[in-house]
Amino acid sequence: MGRDERRVLVRHVLPSCLAPIIVTTTLGIANVSFIQDNLWLSLFPGLAIFVTVPGFNLFGDGLRDALDPRLK
């Protein structure tokens, strides 16, 4: 329709391609790390998360039970 090709690419094609490029890039970051070769790099942080999250959940439940007047 008389528009410059560069303007069409920048305004219409590039924004449509940007989301799949971002997703592919973020998924590809996992392949860069050495987690597949060295399991211990993810084992200790995973165990720390595995212990910490239930601990905070139990703490929050206990705190709610202690402070909620409707439960007494």
PDB file of N, H, CA, C and O in Angstrom:
ATOM      1  N   MET A   1       0.820  -1.180   0.000  1.00  0.00           N
ATOM      2  CA  MET A   1       0.000   0.000   0.000  1.00  0.00           C
ATOM      3  C   MET A   1       0.868   1.249   0.000  1.00  0.00           C
ATOM      4  O   MET A   1       0.406   2.313   0.413  1.00  0.00           O
ATOM      5  N   GLY A   2       2.096   1.150  -0.445  1.00  0.00           N
ATOM      6  H   GLY A   2       2.472   0.286  -0.781  1.00  0.00           H
ATOM      7  CA  GLY A   2       2.946   2.309  -0.532  1.00  0.00           C
ATOM      8  C   GLY A   2       3.823   2.540   0.684  1.00  0.00           C
ATOM      9  O   GLY A   2       4.576   3.514   0.699  1.00  0.00           O
ATOM     10  N   ARG A   3       3.765   1.694   1.706  1.00  0.00           N
ATOM     11  H   ARG A   3       3.153   0.903   1.694  1.00  0.00           H
ATOM     12  CA  ARG A   3       4.589   1.858   2.897  1.00  0.00           C
ATOM     13  C   ARG A   3       5.987   1.308   2.646  1.00  0.00           C
ATOM     14  O   ARG A   3       6.189   0.421   1.816  1.00  0.00           O
ATOM     15  N   ASP A   4       6.927   1.848   3.372  1.00  0.00           N
ATOM     16  H   ASP A   4       6.763   2.569   4.047  1.00  0.00           H
ATOM     17  CA  ASP A   4       8.301   1.377   3.291  1.00  0.00           C
ATOM     18  C   ASP A   4       8.391  -0.028   3.893  1.00  0.00           C
ATOM     19  O   ASP A   4       7.781  -0.311   4.924  1.00  0.00           O
ATOM     20  N   GLU A   5       9.158  -0.902   3.236  1.00  0.00           N
ATOM     21  H   GLU A   5       9.653  -0.672   2.399  1.00  0.00           H
ATOM     22  CA  GLU A   5       9.268  -2.298   3.709  1.00  0.00           C
ATOM     23  C   GLU A   5       9.858  -2.362   5.108  1.00  0.00           C
ATOM     24  O   GLU A   5       9.441  -3.188   5.920  1.00  0.00           O
ATOM     25  N   ARG A   6      10.813  -1.507   5.394  1.00  0.00           N
ATOM     26  H   ARG A   6      11.152  -0.836   4.734  1.00  0.00           H
ATOM     27  CA  ARG A   6      11.443  -1.500   6.708  1.00  0.00           C
ATOM     28  C   ARG A   6      10.429  -1.126   7.789  1.00  0.00           C
ATOM     29  O   ARG A   6      10.438  -1.709   8.874  1.00  0.00           O
ATOM     30  N   ARG A   7       9.570  -0.176   7.507  1.00  0.00           N
ATOM     31  H   ARG A   7       9.562   0.298   6.626  1.00  0.00           H
ATOM     32  CA  ARG A   7       8.539   0.233   8.467  1.00  0.00           C
ATOM     33  C   ARG A   7       7.560  -0.909   8.730  1.00  0.00           C
ATOM     34  O   ARG A   7       7.155  -1.126   9.872  1.00  0.00           O
ATOM     35  N   VAL A   8       7.181  -1.635   7.692  1.00  0.00           N
ATOM     36  H   VAL A   8       7.510  -1.459   6.764  1.00  0.00           H
ATOM     37  CA  VAL A   8       6.269  -2.771   7.860  1.00  0.00           C
ATOM     38  C   VAL A   8       6.935  -3.852   8.716  1.00  0.00           C
ATOM     39  O   VAL A   8       6.292  -4.425   9.595  1.00  0.00           O
ATOM     40  N   LEU A   9       8.206  -4.132   8.468  1.00  0.00           N
ATOM     41  H   LEU A   9       8.728  -3.667   7.753  1.00  0.00           H
ATOM     42  CA  LEU A   9       8.917  -5.140   9.250  1.00  0.00           C
ATOM     43  C   LEU A   9       9.006  -4.742  10.722  1.00  0.00           C
ATOM     44  O   LEU A   9       8.767  -5.564  11.606  1.00  0.00           O
ATOM     45  N   VAL A  10       9.346  -3.492  10.980  1.00  0.00           N
ATOM     46  H   VAL A  10       9.540  -2.824  10.262  1.00  0.00           H
ATOM     47  CA  VAL A  10       9.546  -3.055  12.358  1.00  0.00           C
ATOM     48  C   VAL A  10       8.224  -2.933  13.109  1.00  0.00           C
ATOM     49  O   VAL A  10       8.161  -3.273  14.291  1.00  0.00           O
ATOM     50  N   ARG A  11       7.165  -2.455  12.451  1.00  0.00           N
ATOM     51  H   ARG A  11       7.217  -2.178  11.492  1.00  0.00           H
ATOM     52  CA  ARG A  11       5.893  -2.217  13.152  1.00  0.00           C
ATOM     53  C   ARG A  11       4.998  -3.440  13.245  1.00  0.00           C
ATOM     54  O   ARG A  11       4.204  -3.544  14.180  1.00  0.00           O
ATOM     55  N   HIS A  12       5.106  -4.376  12.294  1.00  0.00           N
ATOM     56  H   HIS A  12       5.752  -4.291  11.535  1.00  0.00           H
ATOM     57  CA  HIS A  12       4.144  -5.471  12.264  1.00  0.00           C
ATOM     58  C   HIS A  12       4.784  -6.854  12.401  1.00  0.00           C
ATOM     59  O   HIS A  12       4.291  -7.684  13.165  1.00  0.00           O
ATOM     60  N   VAL A  13       5.845  -7.107  11.691  1.00  0.00           N
ATOM     61  H   VAL A  13       6.245  -6.433  11.070  1.00  0.00           H
ATOM     62  CA  VAL A  13       6.444  -8.448  11.698  1.00  0.00           C
ATOM     63  C   VAL A  13       7.270  -8.674  12.959  1.00  0.00           C
ATOM     64  O   VAL A  13       7.131  -9.711  13.607  1.00  0.00           O
ATOM     65  N   LEU A  14       8.115  -7.731  13.313  1.00  0.00           N
ATOM     66  H   LEU A  14       8.227  -6.888  12.786  1.00  0.00           H
ATOM     67  CA  LEU A  14       8.984  -7.898  14.477  1.00  0.00           C
ATOM     68  C   LEU A  14       8.212  -8.088  15.784  1.00  0.00           C
ATOM     69  O   LEU A  14       8.561  -8.988  16.547  1.00  0.00           O
ATOM     70  N   PRO A  15       7.173  -7.283  16.087  1.00  0.00           N
ATOM     71  CA  PRO A  15       6.422  -7.538  17.332  1.00  0.00           C
ATOM     72  C   PRO A  15       5.755  -8.911  17.363  1.00  0.00           C
ATOM     73  O   PRO A  15       5.591  -9.491  18.436  1.00  0.00           O
ATOM     74  N   SER A  16       5.374  -9.433  16.214  1.00  0.00           N
ATOM     75  H   SER A  16       5.508  -8.962  15.342  1.00  0.00           H
ATOM     76  CA  SER A  16       4.761 -10.755  16.180  1.00  0.00           C
ATOM     77  C   SER A  16       5.786 -11.860  16.418  1.00  0.00           C
ATOM     78  O   SER A  16       5.447 -12.919  16.946  1.00  0.00           O
ATOM     79  N   CYS A  17       7.017 -11.621  16.036  1.00  0.00           N
ATOM     80  H   CYS A  17       7.292 -10.761  15.607  1.00  0.00           H
ATOM     81  CA  CYS A  17       8.072 -12.618  16.210  1.00  0.00           C
ATOM     82  C   CYS A  17       8.760 -12.530  17.560  1.00  0.00           C
ATOM     83  O   CYS A  17       9.467 -13.458  17.951  1.00  0.00           O
ATOM     84  N   LEU A  18       8.570 -11.447  18.270  1.00  0.00           N
ATOM     85  H   LEU A  18       7.995 -10.693  17.952  1.00  0.00           H
ATOM     86  CA  LEU A  18       9.306 -11.211  19.504  1.00  0.00           C
ATOM     87  C   LEU A  18       8.956 -12.207  20.611  1.00  0.00           C
ATOM     88  O   LEU A  18       9.857 -12.696  21.293  1.00  0.00           O
ATOM     89  N   ALA A  19       7.686 -12.519  20.807  1.00  0.00           N
ATOM     90  H   ALA A  19       6.953 -12.122  20.253  1.00  0.00           H
ATOM     91  CA  ALA A  19       7.288 -13.448  21.875  1.00  0.00           C
ATOM     92  C   ALA A  19       7.867 -14.853  21.678  1.00  0.00           C
ATOM     93  O   ALA A  19       8.415 -15.406  22.631  1.00  0.00           O
ATOM     94  N   PRO A  20       7.773 -15.459  20.477  1.00  0.00           N
ATOM     95  CA  PRO A  20       8.394 -16.781  20.308  1.00  0.00           C
ATOM     96  C   PRO A  20       9.911 -16.758  20.459  1.00  0.00           C
ATOM     97  O   PRO A  20      10.498 -17.734  20.926  1.00  0.00           O
ATOM     98  N   ILE A  21      10.548 -15.663  20.073  1.00  0.00           N
ATOM     99  H   ILE A  21      10.071 -14.870  19.694  1.00  0.00           H
ATOM    100  CA  ILE A  21      11.998 -15.560  20.237  1.00  0.00           C
ATOM    101  C   ILE A  21      12.363 -15.522  21.709  1.00  0.00           C
ATOM    102  O   ILE A  21      13.335 -16.157  22.119  1.00  0.00           O
ATOM    103  N   ILE A  22      11.603 -14.789  22.513  1.00  0.00           N
ATOM    104  H   ILE A  22      10.813 -14.273  22.181  1.00  0.00           H
ATOM    105  CA  ILE A  22      11.873 -14.711  23.952  1.00  0.00           C
ATOM    106  C   ILE A  22      11.678 -16.070  24.610  1.00  0.00           C
ATOM    107  O   ILE A  22      12.491 -16.474  25.441  1.00  0.00           O
ATOM    108  N   VAL A  23      10.620 -16.774  24.253  1.00  0.00           N
ATOM    109  H   VAL A  23       9.960 -16.445  23.578  1.00  0.00           H
ATOM    110  CA  VAL A  23      10.362 -18.093  24.837  1.00  0.00           C
ATOM    111  C   VAL A  23      11.456 -19.077  24.451  1.00  0.00           C
ATOM    112  O   VAL A  23      11.943 -19.823  25.301  1.00  0.00           O
ATOM    113  N   THR A  24      11.844 -19.090  23.200  1.00  0.00           N
ATOM    114  H   THR A  24      11.449 -18.484  22.509  1.00  0.00           H
ATOM    115  CA  THR A  24      12.908 -19.999  22.743  1.00  0.00           C
ATOM    116  C   THR A  24      14.223 -19.687  23.432  1.00  0.00           C
ATOM    117  O   THR A  24      14.965 -20.601  23.792  1.00  0.00           O
ATOM    118  N   THR A  25      14.517 -18.426  23.616  1.00  0.00           N
ATOM    119  H   THR A  25      13.914 -17.684  23.323  1.00  0.00           H
ATOM    120  CA  THR A  25      15.761 -18.032  24.280  1.00  0.00           C
ATOM    121  C   THR A  25      15.762 -18.456  25.745  1.00  0.00           C
ATOM    122  O   THR A  25      16.760 -18.989  26.231  1.00  0.00           O
ATOM    123  N   THR A  26      14.667 -18.229  26.449  1.00  0.00           N
ATOM    124  H   THR A  26      13.857 -17.797  26.055  1.00  0.00           H
ATOM    125  CA  THR A  26      14.632 -18.597  27.863  1.00  0.00           C
ATOM    126  C   THR A  26      14.673 -20.109  28.054  1.00  0.00           C
ATOM    127  O   THR A  26      15.262 -20.591  29.022  1.00  0.00           O
ATOM    128  N   LEU A  27      14.061 -20.859  27.152  1.00  0.00           N
ATOM    129  H   LEU A  27      13.582 -20.468  26.366  1.00  0.00           H
ATOM    130  CA  LEU A  27      14.147 -22.313  27.255  1.00  0.00           C
ATOM    131  C   LEU A  27      15.538 -22.816  26.885  1.00  0.00           C
ATOM    132  O   LEU A  27      15.986 -23.842  27.399  1.00  0.00           O
ATOM    133  N   GLY A  28      16.206 -22.118  26.020  1.00  0.00           N
ATOM    134  H   GLY A  28      15.843 -21.285  25.602  1.00  0.00           H
ATOM    135  CA  GLY A  28      17.546 -22.513  25.616  1.00  0.00           C
ATOM    136  C   GLY A  28      18.595 -22.239  26.669  1.00  0.00           C
ATOM    137  O   GLY A  28      19.671 -22.837  26.635  1.00  0.00           O
ATOM    138  N   ILE A  29      18.309 -21.347  27.607  1.00  0.00           N
ATOM    139  H   ILE A  29      17.435 -20.862  27.635  1.00  0.00           H
ATOM    140  CA  ILE A  29      19.278 -21.045  28.663  1.00  0.00           C
ATOM    141  C   ILE A  29      19.574 -22.286  29.496  1.00  0.00           C
ATOM    142  O   ILE A  29      20.698 -22.460  29.967  1.00  0.00           O
ATOM    143  N   ALA A  30      18.592 -23.136  29.681  1.00  0.00           N
ATOM    144  H   ALA A  30      17.679 -22.994  29.299  1.00  0.00           H
ATOM    145  CA  ALA A  30      18.807 -24.364  30.470  1.00  0.00           C
ATOM    146  C   ALA A  30      19.818 -25.291  29.806  1.00  0.00           C
ATOM    147  O   ALA A  30      20.507 -26.040  30.498  1.00  0.00           O
ATOM    148  N   ASN A  31      19.919 -25.256  28.504  1.00  0.00           N
ATOM    149  H   ASN A  31      19.359 -24.648  27.942  1.00  0.00           H
ATOM    150  CA  ASN A  31      20.878 -26.109  27.819  1.00  0.00           C
ATOM    151  C   ASN A  31      22.301 -25.594  27.938  1.00  0.00           C
ATOM    152  O   ASN A  31      23.248 -26.336  27.679  1.00  0.00           O
ATOM    153  N   VAL A  32      22.467 -24.349  28.319  1.00  0.00           N
ATOM    154  H   VAL A  32      21.697 -23.746  28.529  1.00  0.00           H
ATOM    155  CA  VAL A  32      23.791 -23.772  28.450  1.00  0.00           C
ATOM    156  C   VAL A  32      24.449 -24.230  29.740  1.00  0.00           C
ATOM    157  O   VAL A  32      25.672 -24.360  29.795  1.00  0.00           O
ATOM    158  N   SER A  33      23.658 -24.479  30.785  1.00  0.00           N
ATOM    159  H   SER A  33      22.664 -24.374  30.741  1.00  0.00           H
ATOM    160  CA  SER A  33      24.222 -24.812  32.095  1.00  0.00           C
ATOM    161  C   SER A  33      24.755 -26.231  32.097  1.00  0.00           C
ATOM    162  O   SER A  33      24.536 -27.011  31.170  1.00  0.00           O
ATOM    163  N   PHE A  34      25.468 -26.536  33.179  1.00  0.00           N
ATOM    164  H   PHE A  34      25.646 -25.903  33.932  1.00  0.00           H
ATOM    165  CA  PHE A  34      26.097 -27.847  33.329  1.00  0.00           C
ATOM    166  C   PHE A  34      25.292 -28.769  34.233  1.00  0.00           C
ATOM    167  O   PHE A  34      25.827 -29.747  34.755  1.00  0.00           O
ATOM    168  N   ILE A  35      24.020 -28.467  34.421  1.00  0.00           N
ATOM    169  H   ILE A  35      23.585 -27.673  33.997  1.00  0.00           H
ATOM    170  CA  ILE A  35      23.203 -29.248  35.341  1.00  0.00           C
ATOM    171  C   ILE A  35      23.061 -30.688  34.867  1.00  0.00           C
ATOM    172  O   ILE A  35      23.008 -31.606  35.686  1.00  0.00           O
ATOM    173  N   GLN A  36      23.000 -30.892  33.570  1.00  0.00           N
ATOM    174  H   GLN A  36      23.043 -30.146  32.906  1.00  0.00           H
ATOM    175  CA  GLN A  36      22.853 -32.261  33.067  1.00  0.00           C
ATOM    176  C   GLN A  36      24.107 -33.083  33.339  1.00  0.00           C
ATOM    177  O   GLN A  36      24.017 -34.287  33.583  1.00  0.00           O
ATOM    178  N   ASP A  37      25.256 -32.455  33.298  1.00  0.00           N
ATOM    179  H   ASP A  37      25.329 -31.478  33.099  1.00  0.00           H
ATOM    180  CA  ASP A  37      26.504 -33.176  33.534  1.00  0.00           C
ATOM    181  C   ASP A  37      26.862 -33.252  35.008  1.00  0.00           C
ATOM    182  O   ASP A  37      27.424 -34.249  35.462  1.00  0.00           O
ATOM    183  N   ASN A  38      26.544 -32.217  35.751  1.00  0.00           N
ATOM    184  H   ASN A  38      26.088 -31.407  35.383  1.00  0.00           H
ATOM    185  CA  ASN A  38      26.871 -32.143  37.173  1.00  0.00           C
ATOM    186  C   ASN A  38      25.596 -31.984  37.979  1.00  0.00           C
ATOM    187  O   ASN A  38      25.149 -30.866  38.235  1.00  0.00           O
ATOM    188  N   LEU A  39      25.018 -33.094  38.373  1.00  0.00           N
ATOM    189  H   LEU A  39      25.381 -34.002  38.165  1.00  0.00           H
ATOM    190  CA  LEU A  39      23.755 -33.074  39.104  1.00  0.00           C
ATOM    191  C   LEU A  39      23.851 -32.351  40.436  1.00  0.00           C
ATOM    192  O   LEU A  39      22.875 -31.756  40.892  1.00  0.00           O
ATOM    193  N   TRP A  40      25.018 -32.396  41.061  1.00  0.00           N
ATOM    194  H   TRP A  40      25.811 -32.879  40.691  1.00  0.00           H
ATOM    195  CA  TRP A  40      25.174 -31.793  42.381  1.00  0.00           C
ATOM    196  C   TRP A  40      25.000 -30.283  42.357  1.00  0.00           C
ATOM    197  O   TRP A  40      24.742 -29.681  43.399  1.00  0.00           O
ATOM    198  N   LEU A  41      25.136 -29.649  41.173  1.00  0.00           N
ATOM    199  H   LEU A  41      25.345 -30.138  40.327  1.00  0.00           H
ATOM    200  CA  LEU A  41      24.940 -28.199  41.089  1.00  0.00           C
ATOM    201  C   LEU A  41      23.497 -27.802  41.378  1.00  0.00           C
ATOM    202  O   LEU A  41      23.245 -26.702  41.871  1.00  0.00           O
ATOM    203  N   SER A  42      22.559 -28.677  41.080  1.00  0.00           N
ATOM    204  H   SER A  42      22.763 -29.570  40.680  1.00  0.00           H
ATOM    205  CA  SER A  42      21.160 -28.368  41.354  1.00  0.00           C
ATOM    206  C   SER A  42      20.612 -29.142  42.548  1.00  0.00           C
ATOM    207  O   SER A  42      19.528 -28.824  43.036  1.00  0.00           O
ATOM    208  N   LEU A  43      21.326 -30.132  43.020  1.00  0.00           N
ATOM    209  H   LEU A  43      22.207 -30.389  42.623  1.00  0.00           H
ATOM    210  CA  LEU A  43      20.829 -30.968  44.107  1.00  0.00           C
ATOM    211  C   LEU A  43      20.719 -30.200  45.421  1.00  0.00           C
ATOM    212  O   LEU A  43      19.666 -30.230  46.057  1.00  0.00           O
ATOM    213  N   PHE A  44      21.770 -29.518  45.837  1.00  0.00           N
ATOM    214  H   PHE A  44      22.626 -29.494  45.320  1.00  0.00           H
ATOM    215  CA  PHE A  44      21.755 -28.826  47.129  1.00  0.00           C
ATOM    216  C   PHE A  44      20.799 -27.634  47.151  1.00  0.00           C
ATOM    217  O   PHE A  44      20.079 -27.473  48.136  1.00  0.00           O
ATOM    218  N   PRO A  45      20.753 -26.793  46.119  1.00  0.00           N
ATOM    219  CA  PRO A  45      19.727 -25.731  46.136  1.00  0.00           C
ATOM    220  C   PRO A  45      18.311 -26.298  46.097  1.00  0.00           C
ATOM    221  O   PRO A  45      17.409 -25.744  46.725  1.00  0.00           O
ATOM    222  N   GLY A  46      18.105 -27.393  45.369  1.00  0.00           N
ATOM    223  H   GLY A  46      18.838 -27.843  44.859  1.00  0.00           H
ATOM    224  CA  GLY A  46      16.786 -28.014  45.329  1.00  0.00           C
ATOM    225  C   GLY A  46      16.378 -28.559  46.683  1.00  0.00           C
ATOM    226  O   GLY A  46      15.225 -28.420  47.090  1.00  0.00           O
ATOM    227  N   LEU A  47      17.320 -29.181  47.385  1.00  0.00           N
ATOM    228  H   LEU A  47      18.257 -29.294  47.055  1.00  0.00           H
ATOM    229  CA  LEU A  47      17.028 -29.675  48.734  1.00  0.00           C
ATOM    230  C   LEU A  47      16.737 -28.530  49.701  1.00  0.00           C
ATOM    231  O   LEU A  47      15.866 -28.645  50.563  1.00  0.00           O
ATOM    232  N   ALA A  48      17.467 -27.427  49.553  1.00  0.00           N
ATOM    233  H   ALA A  48      18.175 -27.333  48.853  1.00  0.00           H
ATOM    234  CA  ALA A  48      17.219 -26.275  50.415  1.00  0.00           C
ATOM    235  C   ALA A  48      15.810 -25.720  50.196  1.00  0.00           C
ATOM    236  O   ALA A  48      15.121 -25.379  51.158  1.00  0.00           O
ATOM    237  N   ILE A  49      15.384 -25.630  48.942  1.00  0.00           N
ATOM    238  H   ILE A  49      15.944 -25.908  48.161  1.00  0.00           H
ATOM    239  CA  ILE A  49      14.029 -25.171  48.644  1.00  0.00           C
ATOM    240  C   ILE A  49      13.009 -26.176  49.168  1.00  0.00           C
ATOM    241  O   ILE A  49      11.971 -25.795  49.708  1.00  0.00           O
ATOM    242  N   PHE A  50      13.314 -27.466  49.005  1.00  0.00           N
ATOM    243  H   PHE A  50      14.158 -27.776  48.567  1.00  0.00           H
ATOM    244  CA  PHE A  50      12.416 -28.528  49.446  1.00  0.00           C
ATOM    245  C   PHE A  50      12.197 -28.483  50.957  1.00  0.00           C
ATOM    246  O   PHE A  50      11.107 -28.818  51.420  1.00  0.00           O
ATOM    247  N   VAL A  51      13.176 -28.089  51.718  1.00  0.00           N
ATOM    248  H   VAL A  51      14.061 -27.818  51.341  1.00  0.00           H
ATOM    249  CA  VAL A  51      13.050 -28.013  53.174  1.00  0.00           C
ATOM    250  C   VAL A  51      12.458 -26.662  53.610  1.00  0.00           C
ATOM    251  O   VAL A  51      11.665 -26.611  54.550  1.00  0.00           O
ATOM    252  N   THR A  52      12.836 -25.582  52.940  1.00  0.00           N
ATOM    253  H   THR A  52      13.480 -25.623  52.176  1.00  0.00           H
ATOM    254  CA  THR A  52      12.430 -24.245  53.350  1.00  0.00           C
ATOM    255  C   THR A  52      10.948 -23.988  53.112  1.00  0.00           C
ATOM    256  O   THR A  52      10.274 -23.441  53.984  1.00  0.00           O
ATOM    257  N   VAL A  53      10.433 -24.366  51.961  1.00  0.00           N
ATOM    258  H   VAL A  53      10.980 -24.811  51.253  1.00  0.00           H
ATOM    259  CA  VAL A  53       9.034 -24.063  51.628  1.00  0.00           C
ATOM    260  C   VAL A  53       8.061 -24.738  52.587  1.00  0.00           C
ATOM    261  O   VAL A  53       7.178 -24.056  53.108  1.00  0.00           O
ATOM    262  N   PRO A  54       8.170 -26.044  52.850  1.00  0.00           N
ATOM    263  CA  PRO A  54       7.249 -26.630  53.845  1.00  0.00           C
ATOM    264  C   PRO A  54       7.449 -26.050  55.240  1.00  0.00           C
ATOM    265  O   PRO A  54       6.493 -25.952  56.010  1.00  0.00           O
ATOM    266  N   GLY A  55       8.682 -25.665  55.576  1.00  0.00           N
ATOM    267  H   GLY A  55       9.459 -25.745  54.951  1.00  0.00           H
ATOM    268  CA  GLY A  55       8.924 -25.045  56.876  1.00  0.00           C
ATOM    269  C   GLY A  55       8.154 -23.744  57.034  1.00  0.00           C
ATOM    270  O   GLY A  55       7.537 -23.506  58.073  1.00  0.00           O
ATOM    271  N   PHE A  56       8.187 -22.894  55.997  1.00  0.00           N
ATOM    272  H   PHE A  56       8.688 -23.087  55.153  1.00  0.00           H
ATOM    273  CA  PHE A  56       7.423 -21.643  56.050  1.00  0.00           C
ATOM    274  C   PHE A  56       5.923 -21.912  56.052  1.00  0.00           C
ATOM    275  O   PHE A  56       5.169 -21.193  56.709  1.00  0.00           O
ATOM    276  N   ASN A  57       5.483 -22.929  55.335  1.00  0.00           N
ATOM    277  H   ASN A  57       6.095 -23.513  54.802  1.00  0.00           H
ATOM    278  CA  ASN A  57       4.057 -23.264  55.343  1.00  0.00           C
ATOM    279  C   ASN A  57       3.609 -23.709  56.728  1.00  0.00           C
ATOM    280  O   ASN A  57       2.558 -23.283  57.207  1.00  0.00           O
ATOM    281  N   LEU A  58       4.386 -24.549  57.364  1.00  0.00           N
ATOM    282  H   LEU A  58       5.240 -24.894  56.975  1.00  0.00           H
ATOM    283  CA  LEU A  58       4.039 -24.992  58.713  1.00  0.00           C
ATOM    284  C   LEU A  58       4.091 -23.840  59.708  1.00  0.00           C
ATOM    285  O   LEU A  58       3.245 -23.751  60.597  1.00  0.00           O
ATOM    286  N   PHE A  59       5.078 -22.956  59.567  1.00  0.00           N
ATOM    287  H   PHE A  59       5.766 -23.028  58.844  1.00  0.00           H
ATOM    288  CA  PHE A  59       5.169 -21.780  60.432  1.00  0.00           C
ATOM    289  C   PHE A  59       3.946 -20.878  60.261  1.00  0.00           C
ATOM    290  O   PHE A  59       3.381 -20.394  61.241  1.00  0.00           O
ATOM    291  N   GLY A  60       3.546 -20.658  59.017  1.00  0.00           N
ATOM    292  H   GLY A  60       4.005 -21.052  58.220  1.00  0.00           H
ATOM    293  CA  GLY A  60       2.369 -19.822  58.757  1.00  0.00           C
ATOM    294  C   GLY A  60       1.096 -20.440  59.304  1.00  0.00           C
ATOM    295  O   GLY A  60       0.244 -19.733  59.844  1.00  0.00           O
ATOM    296  N   ASP A  61       0.956 -21.757  59.169  1.00  0.00           N
ATOM    297  H   ASP A  61       1.647 -22.331  58.730  1.00  0.00           H
ATOM    298  CA  ASP A  61      -0.222 -22.427  59.730  1.00  0.00           C
ATOM    299  C   ASP A  61      -0.241 -22.331  61.248  1.00  0.00           C
ATOM    300  O   ASP A  61      -1.291 -22.085  61.840  1.00  0.00           O
ATOM    301  N   GLY A  62       0.896 -22.521  61.875  1.00  0.00           N
ATOM    302  H   GLY A  62       1.750 -22.721  61.394  1.00  0.00           H
ATOM    303  CA  GLY A  62       0.970 -22.410  63.329  1.00  0.00           C
ATOM    304  C   GLY A  62       0.690 -21.002  63.811  1.00  0.00           C
ATOM    305  O   GLY A  62       0.013 -20.808  64.821  1.00  0.00           O
ATOM    306  N   LEU A  63       1.208 -20.022  63.094  1.00  0.00           N
ATOM    307  H   LEU A  63       1.758 -20.180  62.273  1.00  0.00           H
ATOM    308  CA  LEU A  63       0.966 -18.632  63.448  1.00  0.00           C
ATOM    309  C   LEU A  63      -0.503 -18.269  63.293  1.00  0.00           C
ATOM    310  O   LEU A  63      -1.059 -17.554  64.126  1.00  0.00           O
ATOM    311  N   ARG A  64      -1.133 -18.759  62.232  1.00  0.00           N
ATOM    312  H   ARG A  64      -0.681 -19.340  61.555  1.00  0.00           H
ATOM    313  CA  ARG A  64      -2.558 -18.507  62.036  1.00  0.00           C
ATOM    314  C   ARG A  64      -3.366 -19.164  63.145  1.00  0.00           C
ATOM    315  O   ARG A  64      -4.292 -18.554  63.682  1.00  0.00           O
ATOM    316  N   ASP A  65      -3.028 -20.394  63.493  1.00  0.00           N
ATOM    317  H   ASP A  65      -2.276 -20.889  63.057  1.00  0.00           H
ATOM    318  CA  ASP A  65      -3.748 -21.084  64.576  1.00  0.00           C
ATOM    319  C   ASP A  65      -3.583 -20.360  65.906  1.00  0.00           C
ATOM    320  O   ASP A  65      -4.515 -20.316  66.708  1.00  0.00           O
ATOM    321  N   ALA A  66      -2.415 -19.798  66.142  1.00  0.00           N
ATOM    322  H   ALA A  66      -1.657 -19.834  65.491  1.00  0.00           H
ATOM    323  CA  ALA A  66      -2.168 -19.124  67.415  1.00  0.00           C
ATOM    324  C   ALA A  66      -2.831 -17.757  67.485  1.00  0.00           C
ATOM    325  O   ALA A  66      -3.218 -17.325  68.571  1.00  0.00           O
ATOM    326  N   LEU A  67      -2.970 -17.074  66.374  1.00  0.00           N
ATOM    327  H   LEU A  67      -2.655 -17.426  65.493  1.00  0.00           H
ATOM    328  CA  LEU A  67      -3.450 -15.693  66.401  1.00  0.00           C
ATOM    329  C   LEU A  67      -4.892 -15.508  65.948  1.00  0.00           C
ATOM    330  O   LEU A  67      -5.449 -14.426  66.135  1.00  0.00           O
ATOM    331  N   ASP A  68      -5.514 -16.522  65.362  1.00  0.00           N
ATOM    332  H   ASP A  68      -5.062 -17.401  65.210  1.00  0.00           H
ATOM    333  CA  ASP A  68      -6.874 -16.368  64.857  1.00  0.00           C
ATOM    334  C   ASP A  68      -7.855 -16.610  66.002  1.00  0.00           C
ATOM    335  O   ASP A  68      -7.934 -17.724  66.519  1.00  0.00           O
ATOM    336  N   PRO A  69      -8.599 -15.586  66.402  1.00  0.00           N
ATOM    337  CA  PRO A  69      -9.512 -15.758  67.545  1.00  0.00           C
ATOM    338  C   PRO A  69     -10.730 -16.632  67.209  1.00  0.00           C
ATOM    339  O   PRO A  69     -11.355 -17.171  68.122  1.00  0.00           O
ATOM    340  N   ARG A  70     -11.074 -16.782  65.955  1.00  0.00           N
ATOM    341  H   ARG A  70     -10.566 -16.344  65.213  1.00  0.00           H
ATOM    342  CA  ARG A  70     -12.245 -17.588  65.605  1.00  0.00           C
ATOM    343  C   ARG A  70     -11.987 -19.089  65.738  1.00  0.00           C
ATOM    344  O   ARG A  70     -12.937 -19.869  65.804  1.00  0.00           O
ATOM    345  N   LEU A  71     -10.738 -19.501  65.778  1.00  0.00           N
ATOM    346  H   LEU A  71      -9.966 -18.868  65.725  1.00  0.00           H
ATOM    347  CA  LEU A  71     -10.428 -20.921  65.880  1.00  0.00           C
ATOM    348  C   LEU A  71     -10.462 -21.420  67.328  1.00  0.00           C
ATOM    349  O   LEU A  71     -10.442 -22.630  67.554  1.00  0.00           O
ATOM    350  N   LYS A  72     -10.512 -20.527  68.300  1.00  0.00           N
ATOM    351  H   LYS A  72     -10.529 -19.544  68.117  1.00  0.00           H
ATOM    352  CA  LYS A  72     -10.451 -20.961  69.695  1.00  0.00           C
ATOM    353  C   LYS A  72     -11.764 -21.328  70.258  1.00  0.00           C
ATOM    354  O   LYS A  72     -11.850 -21.711  71.424  1.00  0.00           O
TER     355      LYS A  72
END
